[in-house]
Amino acid sequence: MRRTFKVVDLFCGAGGTSTGAAQAIERHGGRIELLAVNHWDVAIETHARNHPRAKHLCKSLDQVRPRDAVRGEVDLLVASPECTHHSIARGGKPINDQSRMSAFEVLRWVAELLPRQVLIENVKEFETWGPIGTNNRPLKNRKGETFRAWMQTLESLGYRVDRRVLNAANYGAATTRERMFVRAVRGRASINWPAASHSPTGGADLFGATKPWRPARDIIDWAMPSQSIFNRKKPLASATLNRIEMALKKLGGRHAEPCLDALRQRQ
């Protein structure tokens, strides 16, 4: 008889993390019983199409009593709390500290459900989370203070905790996006991290063989029509155009000059 694994996915989005959990459970001969929670109706609608058998709640976490939403022992809780107020990609906009509190809502769910394992994903700047000053900017001399308190709270609930920043390209994705992953376990379970299957150029070393990183062109359907960034109803911000220019220079070198000329004419 196949064992059922009870999984809770907070800030579920379109369902990528849920898919990974389902695939891992299926690989080990089990079946998933999934609860997905998100405050955005579009995310819930998309997740429901990808995971029609899951139970869905379109509510903010602070509006839900966890034990009313899920009964029995939870095997895995996964969460991707709001990251925009930690990321360096905000263009220097003011920080709203209330929006950064969503990570503490995850701890409330953990405290009430006490899942066997917890997996939390965020931008790597999550580690620098600290108090903000009167100018609504993080206090540099207290960088990471709130994050450390958050980690200690997780440990105080009886978990062993570890964290790593992982590059998606090292695991076969066609992107070099880096994310921080925090893992927490109860009982005697060990925390094991996956070995990289890919590396920038591939090859073999003392740790085994890896395949080369996959380029984005491998997953792009070039036959599909697309809109030019120069014909948008709302032009791209100058900061975004500058980042595009820097990327073209870095990756294209002298071969990128025609693209750079076109880009500069639009600035």
C-alpha positions in Angstrom: 0.0 0.0 0.0 1.3 3.4 -1.0 2.1 5.7 1.9 0.5 9.2 1.8 2.7 12.2 2.6 1.0 15.2 3.8 2.5 18.4 2.4 1.7 22.1 3.0 2.9 24.7 0.5 2.7 28.3 1.7 2.9 31.2 -0.8 2.4 28.4 -3.3 2.6 30.5 -6.5 2.0 28.6 -9.7 3.0 25.3 -8.1 6.7 24.7 -9.0 7.7 23.7 -5.5 4.6 21.5 -5.1 5.6 19.8 -8.4 9.0 19.0 -7.0 7.6 17.6 -3.8 5.1 15.5 -5.7 7.8 14.1 -8.0 10.1 13.3 -5.1 7.3 11.5 -3.2 6.3 9.6 -6.3 9.9 8.5 -6.9 9.8 6.9 -3.5 6.6 5.1 -4.1 4.3 7.4 -2.2 1.4 9.7 -2.9 1.0 13.4 -2.0 -1.8 15.0 0.0 -1.3 18.7 -0.7 -2.6 21.9 0.9 -1.7 25.1 -1.0 -2.1 28.6 0.4 -1.8 32.0 -1.3 -3.5 35.3 -0.9 -3.5 36.0 -4.7 -6.5 34.5 -6.6 -4.4 34.3 -9.9 -1.8 32.2 -8.2 -4.4 29.9 -6.7 -6.2 29.5 -10.0 -2.9 28.7 -11.7 -1.8 26.3 -9.0 -5.2 24.5 -9.2 -4.7 23.9 -12.9 -1.3 22.4 -12.2 -2.4 20.5 -9.1 -6.2 19.8 -9.4 -6.3 17.3 -6.6 -4.8 19.7 -4.0 -6.8 21.6 -1.4 -6.5 25.3 -2.0 -7.0 28.3 0.2 -7.0 31.8 -1.3 -6.2 33.7 1.9 -3.4 35.5 3.7 -1.5 33.3 6.1 -2.5 35.5 9.0 -6.2 34.9 8.3 -5.9 31.1 8.6 -5.7 28.9 11.7 -3.3 26.2 10.6 -5.1 23.4 12.5 -8.4 24.3 10.9 -6.8 24.0 7.5 -4.9 20.7 7.9 -5.5 17.7 10.3 -3.0 15.1 11.4 0.8 15.1 11.2 2.4 17.0 8.4 5.4 15.4 6.7 6.7 18.5 4.9 6.0 22.2 5.0 7.5 24.3 2.1 7.3 28.0 1.9 8.6 30.8 -0.3 7.8 34.0 1.7 7.7 37.4 0.1 11.2 38.2 -1.1 10.8 41.6 -2.8 11.7 43.5 0.3 14.9 41.6 0.8 16.1 41.5 -2.8 18.8 43.8 -4.2 16.7 44.0 -7.4 14.3 46.6 -5.9 16.2 49.5 -7.4 16.8 51.2 -4.0 13.1 51.7 -3.2 12.1 52.1 0.4 11.6 49.0 2.5 8.2 48.2 4.0 9.1 46.2 7.1 5.6 44.9 7.5 5.9 43.2 4.1 9.0 41.5 5.4 7.2 39.9 8.3 5.7 37.2 6.1 8.7 35.0 7.1 7.5 35.1 10.7 4.0 33.9 9.6 5.7 30.8 8.3 7.1 30.2 11.8 3.6 30.4 13.3 2.5 27.7 10.9 5.5 25.6 11.8 4.9 26.1 15.6 1.2 24.9 15.3 1.7 22.1 12.8 5.2 20.9 13.8 5.9 19.2 10.5 8.6 16.6 10.3 10.6 18.6 7.8 10.6 22.2 6.6 12.0 23.7 3.4 12.0 27.5 3.0 13.3 29.3 -0.2 14.1 32.9 -0.6 16.6 35.3 -2.2 20.1 35.0 -0.8 19.9 38.5 0.6 17.4 37.0 3.1 20.4 36.4 5.2 21.0 40.1 5.6 17.5 40.8 7.0 17.7 43.3 9.9 15.9 46.2 11.5 15.2 49.3 9.5 15.9 52.9 10.5 13.7 56.1 10.4 14.6 56.5 6.8 13.0 53.1 5.9 16.3 51.7 5.0 18.1 48.7 6.7 20.5 49.6 9.5 23.9 48.5 8.2 25.3 48.0 11.7 22.5 45.5 12.5 22.6 43.6 9.2 21.4 40.0 9.6 20.1 40.5 13.1 16.4 39.7 12.3 17.4 36.7 10.2 19.5 35.2 13.0 16.5 35.7 15.4 14.3 34.0 12.9 16.6 31.1 12.6 16.9 30.8 16.4 13.1 30.8 16.7 13.0 27.8 14.3 15.6 26.0 16.3 13.7 26.8 19.6 10.8 24.8 18.1 12.9 21.7 18.3 14.4 21.7 14.8 18.0 21.2 13.6 18.5 23.8 10.9 20.9 24.3 8.0 21.0 26.7 5.1 22.7 27.0 1.7 22.7 29.2 -1.3 22.3 27.0 -4.4 22.6 27.9 -8.1 19.8 26.5 -10.2 22.3 25.9 -13.1 24.2 23.4 -11.0 21.1 21.2 -11.0 20.1 21.3 -14.7 18.1 24.5 -15.0 18.8 26.9 -17.8 19.4 29.8 -15.5 22.1 30.8 -13.1 19.6 32.1 -10.5 20.8 31.7 -7.0 18.4 31.2 -4.0 18.9 30.5 -0.3 17.3 27.3 1.0 16.7 26.7 4.7 16.1 23.2 5.8 14.8 22.1 9.2 14.2 18.6 10.5 12.8 17.1 13.7 13.8 13.8 15.3 16.7 11.8 13.9 16.3 12.7 10.3 19.5 14.0 8.7 19.8 17.1 6.5 21.2 16.0 3.1 21.9 18.4 0.3 21.8 17.3 -3.3 25.1 16.9 -5.2 25.5 19.2 -8.2 24.8 17.5 -11.5 26.1 20.3 -13.7 29.0 22.8 -13.6 30.0 25.8 -15.8 32.0 23.7 -18.3 31.2 20.2 -17.2 33.9 17.5 -16.6 35.1 15.2 -13.8 37.0 15.8 -10.6 37.4 14.1 -7.2 33.7 14.6 -6.5 32.4 12.9 -9.7 31.4 13.9 -13.2 29.1 16.9 -14.1 27.4 18.1 -17.3 28.0 21.6 -18.7 25.5 24.3 -17.7 22.5 24.4 -20.0 22.1 27.7 -22.0 18.8 29.4 -22.1 18.6 28.9 -25.8 17.9 25.2 -25.2 14.5 26.0 -23.7 13.4 28.9 -25.8 11.0 28.2 -28.7 12.4 30.6 -31.3 9.5 30.0 -33.6 7.1 31.8 -31.2 6.5 35.5 -31.9 7.4 37.9 -29.2 7.2 41.6 -28.4 10.3 43.8 -28.7 11.3 45.5 -25.5 11.4 48.7 -27.6 7.7 48.5 -28.5 6.2 48.3 -25.0 3.3 50.5 -24.0 5.3 51.4 -20.8 9.0 51.9 -21.6 11.5 50.0 -19.5 13.0 52.0 -16.6 16.5 53.4 -17.1 17.9 51.2 -14.4 16.5 48.1 -16.2 18.1 49.3 -19.5 21.4 49.8 -17.8 21.3 46.3 -16.4 20.6 44.9 -19.9 23.5 46.9 -21.3 25.9 45.6 -18.6 24.8 42.0 -19.3 25.2 42.4 -23.0 28.8 43.8 -22.4 29.6 41.0 -20.1 28.3 38.1 -22.2 28.7 39.4 -25.7 31.8 41.4 -25.7 32.5 43.2 -29.0 29.9 41.0 -30.7 27.2 42.8 -28.6 28.0 46.2 -30.1 25.1 46.2 -32.7 22.6 45.4 -29.9 24.2 48.0 -27.6 23.9 50.7 -30.3 20.2 49.9 -30.6 19.8 50.0 -26.9 21.5 53.4 -26.5 19.4 55.0 -29.1 16.3 54.2 -27.0 17.8 55.7 -23.7 
